Amino acid sequence: MAIARPTLAVDIRFESGADNDGWVLGTSELPTQLGAPDDASVYTNVWSDVRSLSTNRGRSRELEKYKAGTGSVTLDNRTRNYDPLNLSGTHVDSGVTQIKPGRRIRIKATHPTTGTVYDVFYGVIREWDMLYEGSFDAVSLAKFSDPLTDLSKTDITVTTAAGLSGLAAQDIIDAAGIAKSEIDAGVSSLQATTFTETNALVAMQRTATSEQGAFYADAGGTLQYDDRHALQSETRSNTSQYTLGTGNLPIESIDFDYGLDLVKNAVSITRAGGTAQTDSDTDSINDYGKRSYKLSNLMMDSNAQALSTAQYLVSTYKDPEVRVRSVTLAPQSHADLMTAALNVELRDRVTVTYAPPGGGSAISQELFVEGIRHSFGTNRMKTKLSFSSTERATGWSLGVGDLGTGTILAF
C-alpha cells in the first residue's frame, strides 16, 4: 500500500563555522576538531522552503576509492532569506549575513508509518548559488559534501606506528583532528610511515589500500575505517539485510553489468622499500587480453604481504561477472521498502531477485551496497542503490565462515 513521503528535517547551523561546535559564553575554550558534536538547538530546519533535495554517497566500482558524499538542496528564495546580499533577511546577525559557505548541514528523515528517525546525510555547505528567472522566481542552491572533503583539505605531519593497520589509521585521524570516527584494528601489519605535509585523505586512502580495506563517511558523518575482514565479520555485511525484487520488496528498475572494466589479470604490488611482487593468470590473458593493475608505495611491512595481495587480486578479478549493477526504488510503494531505503548503509549485504521477461529461471544475487543516492521532492522520494559482487569480495579466512567451492582463499 502506498505511503507518504518521509518527514524531512534539513537542518543548517547558520551561526557558527564548520570545524567547531560553536563557542558558548562561559566555556573554557573554542573546540577545533573537525566534526565535533554539537547541540540540536543550534540548527535551523529549513524544510518549509525546500523545493528539492538530493544526496549521493559511495563509489562506482569496488576497486575505486570511496569519494566524498555530495548533495544539494534547492531553497525558495523569493523572500531573499537565502541571499547573502540581503542584510534585512532572516539569517543576519548584527548586520552580518549568516548565509555563508562552511556551515554545517544535517539531513534526517522520519519514517511515515513507524516514526523512526534516520540519518540521511551530514556534512558542510561548500557553495551557495543564487538563481533567478526574470522577476518571477528565485531559488538558492546550497551544495554540500561530507567530512571526507574536510579531510582532503587538511595537511598532516605524522609518523604512524608500526603494527596492524588500525594503528596507522588512528594516528592519521588524530593528526587531522577528526572527532567522529570508528577504526577497525586491521589485519595487515604495516611499517612505520612518515607523512610530511601530506593530504590527510590521501594518507588514509593509502592506509586503506595497503590493508585492502575501506574508508568512507556514513550517513551520520562518522568516518569509518573497515579492515579487509569486515565484510565477513560484521553481521550487516555477512548476512543479507533485505530482499529486493520479484516476489519481495518491489523495485522500479534494474540494471545488469557484464564487461571488462573490472578484469585484472596481471597485477603488480610494491611496498615502500620493497620490490615489485607480481601475479598473473594465463587463461584470463588468453580470453580477455592482458589487463594490468599496479599499486606502489604501499605500507605493508613485508614483500610476502605484497605478494599475497597481488595473488588475491588476480584470483578475485581475473574473470568478468554478470551482476546486478543497480536498482531504483520507489520507497513510498511499501512501508517495509521505505524502512530499507532509509536504513541501508554502504557495505550492507542485500539480496536482489528478478524474473526477466521471456521466462526461464529467476535471477537471485547477494550484493554489497556501494552507492546510495536519494532524491526528494514535495511529495516524492526515489532511491538508487549501486552494488558490488559478494562473490568477488568475500574470500575465506581461517576461523571466519566456511570454505566452499564458490569461495577463494583470502589473506
Secondary structure, 3 states (H helix, E strand, C coil): CCCCCCEEEEEECCCCCCCCCCCCCCCCCCCCCECCCCCHHHCEECHHHEEEEEEEEECCCCCCCCEEEEEEEEEECCCCCCCCCCCCCCCEECCEECCCCCCEEEEEEECCCCCCEEEEEEEEEEEEEEEEECCCEEEEEEEEECHHHHHHCCEEEEECCCEEHHHHHHHHHHHHCECCEEECCCCCEECCCEEEEEEHHHHHHHHHHHHCCEEEECCCCCEEEECCCHHHHCHHHHCCCCEEECCCECCCEEEEECCCCCCCCEEEEEECCCCCEEEECHHHHHHHCCCEEEEEEECECCHHHHHHHHHHHHHHHCCCCCEEEEEEECHHHCHHHHHHHHHCCCCCEEEEEECCCCCCCCEEEEEEEEEEEEEECCCCEEEEEEEEEHHHHCCEECCECCCCCCCCECC
